[in-house]
Amino acid sequence: MNVQTKGQLSLLGASRLKAWEWVLWPLLLLAPLIFPSQALIINEIAIVALFAISLDMILGYTGIVSLGHAAFFGLGGYAAGLLAKHVSADPLTGLLAAAAVSAAAGAVMSLTILRGNDLTRLMVTLGFALILYELANKLDGLTGGADGLQGVTMGPLLGRFEFDLFGRTAALYSLSVLLLAFVVLRRVVHSPYGATLMAIRDNRLRAQSIGIPVASRLASVYTLAAGVAGLAGALLTQTTGFASLDLFDIHRSADVMLMLVIGGTGWLYGGIFGAAVFKVMQDVLSNITPQYWTFWLGLFLVVLVLVGRERLVNPRLWLRGHNTGGQP
Amino acid sequence: MLTIFFDGIAYGMLLFILAVGLSVTMGLMNFINLAHGAFAMVGGYITVLLMQRLGLPFLLCLPAAFAGAALIGAVLERTLYRPLYHRPHLDQVLFSIGIVFMATAAVDYFIGSTQQIIQLPEWLKGRTELGSGNWILGMGHYRLFIIAVCVALTVGLQYVLSRTRFGSRLRAAVDDQRVAAGLGINVNRVFLSTFAVGSGLAGLGGALGAEVLGLDPNFPLKFMVYFLIVVAVGGTSSISGPLLAALLLGIADVAGKYYIPKLGAFIVYTLMIVILVWRPQGLFVRQGASK
């Protein structure tokens, strides 16, 4: 019973925490204390990073192209906001409830992504986000419509730490949730379950023929990713005390995809790294040209795709000939 | 009720003209191009600028919108799109979203973010009513004009696709580009011209639709979904599929917005999801025609 196969050993080896990870995480958690003036942006980065790694679960690890992941982000955000307003102001309860709501929606929507090609999936996911946007817009009695959900006040975290104006509690809170979610997801992708996800991504037909239950794997990972995206949305609402239609916006789905591509897909740190780079870039660009910064964002996207991510971030490849990787 | 039906048809025909280029290019190269609406926007702005700044008549501006959008389409196809045909869909999505962002911001910068208004000529402004009571049919002249233009274009397209040498080359390339290339068809050139014509049609649609759909820098993002619905629901293997899908979408949207304004675009999106879950390859696809 104790004999471990080669496959088990290689999975175990990959899942072991590396030395640099032991250094990185305490540093990240201390960041709001080291730079107290930057706590607000650190909070935002932690939230979008969580959102990005949830997308990575389905896009990077399972290969589902989704243009509507903001649906679950927004759902979590509104759920947390409404809960805080009408039921209980305890942040952790709200967080778990929001994740549960998003995961339930993800479980239902996972039925729609099982069939069809990339275009169909793209349309269905996008359509779901648009439906939620419309709903949040039209049900203005509940959600505040275009004005957003206002007056969300959160109780102190764990009954002790108040959310302050400078966002220090908020940043620490978001970072802790990010860390927890990261550890869990890291365990998931390095488990045999995670290995089957990657098999599905690489060749769905082959995965099916070696006995991987493709449909149930897709459904479960989609549910998981939706739940994590809901966590991120809930964090944003709780720490800003506000939820608006912007949560469901198509810009948000596109942005998170961009973050993931900057950082690299199929690698959980990619989401975190990409989120940090993206947020800083957005901050700098929108300071220079507040109204037209999307132009530079677009230009960046076009260049990124045409040149290729590897060539852009790896200077050693700059002088070599054109990389035809990926072309037949 | 008939009036709504009529408006829905006009709207659907307009959507068809806007989206048919996208459907053909997507079927041909399997390229997910989210930037198709940007070409429509170019056409719309060409018309608006020509009419406002140079005072050209509306009818002259329509060919100009077509030509301008087609030219830009051809240039972009040759320089930017072609290297991406065999890349993963994710790259194509990111690339074309990038193009949309750039186009939106550029138009905003040069022309401004306000809604543009097109001054229609007098003879297109009126409205004719037939019948009476519940069955009254009110036809705006401009909508009649749109329907006439679009029907003419559809018939023309169908003729080109089914009767001409270019059409048979195009159909061969859509069915199987490798075999088509092996038979000596220059697939690249077929695609370049198709892309240009498709962009041109989008430009024409944008020009025609500026009055009905509204024209502002957010046009590509706002209507991207509608174009994609037409293509995804109608399938990419014929032009009758997208035509029917566009008409269905147009009528559903106009009727939905009229009868249940509270739900707005909700109906259309729900309908789309249901259809796509039911028939993932599109409603009007021959069995076995899809890959």
Interface residues (C-beta under 8 A of the other chain):
Chain A: L59 V65 L67 L111 T112 R115 G116 N117 D118 L119 T120 L122 M123 V124 L126 G127 F128 L130 I131 E134 L135 N137 K138 I250 A254 M257 L258 V261 T265 Q291 Y292 W293 T294 F295 L297 G298 L299 F300 L301 V302 L304 V305 L306 G326 Q327 P328
Chain B: M26 I32 L80 P83 L84 H86 R87 P88 H89 L90 D91 Q92 V93 L94 F95 I97 G98 I99 V100 F101 M102 A103 T104 A105 A106 D108 Y109 L221 V225 L228 I229 V231 A232 K262 L263 G264 A265 F266 Y269 T270 M272 I273 L276 V277 P280 Q281
